[in-house]
Amino acid sequence: MAKIQNISEIHPTLGFTEFDILEKYRKSFNESELGRLHSVFPFEVMAKTIGLSENRLGRRNVFSPSAKIALMVLKAYTSFSDRQLVEHLNGNLHYQMFCGIMIDPSSPITNY
């Protein structure tokens, strides 16, 4: 199963250059068209309105409710097939930031 973390769970505690690079990606994301699109959508509110919730029985969800909504918006924005979207999501940090997740490169999503 793919290892995914919410971006909010990743907190730099030491001054490593990797965190500086991540900050540069965040800044470039916020300045990009995709970042501006992300700022328009209230994903958390939309997920609550639709009735999506974290607490479910069974297998743990890979995406949070708001990430599921963001993924649907991203799919419509890119016009990718499911397979293409997952392939791009695995390797594109801006797409991951749009969905509010970070995918471990050693454990990419393989289920389209």
Secondary structure, DSSP 8 states (H G I E B T S, - for coil): ---EEEGGG----S--HHHHHHHHHHHHHHHSHHHHHHHH--HHHHHHHHT--S--SSS--SS-HHHHHHHHHHHHHHT--HHHHHHHHHH-HHHHHHHTEEE-TTS-----
